[in-house]
Amino acid sequence: QLQLVDSGGGLVRPGESLTLSCTASSTLDYYAIGWFRQAPGKEREAVSCVTSRGSGASTRYADSVRDRFTVTRDNAKNTVYLEMNSLKPEDTAVYYCAAATVTYWLCMSDVQYPHWGQGTQVTVSS
């Protein structure tokens, strides 16, 4: 059973940066990785995803984070990163990574993902 550990969350001021990590218990070579977030009182939403290495590690982003967030994968370390720049208060949420063998067109859909990290809190506040 693939296990994922999210880390890197914290409290930052608006405009600052954070990088989240998602580290797996075994190879992620064949998995797409999605990043999702859930704010209090809101539904979980997709933030970004990156397809498997064999699928070209293609990336997708939600409109709300495009040009501010970047997802990358380090296959040698079984780790995927979410670099978050120019953070805004509305980015405050618990962030989760997830893994699935899905295509580019499905990688932003949370229902496709059977493997999830425990979540890491990101708080953006002055």
Secondary structure, 3 states (H helix, E strand, C coil): CCCEEEECCEEECCCCCEEEEEEECCCCCCCEEEEEEECCCCCCEEEEEECCHHHCCCEEECCCCCCCEEEEEEHHHCEEEEEECCCCHHHCEEEEEEEECCCHHHCCCHHHCCEECCCEEEEECC
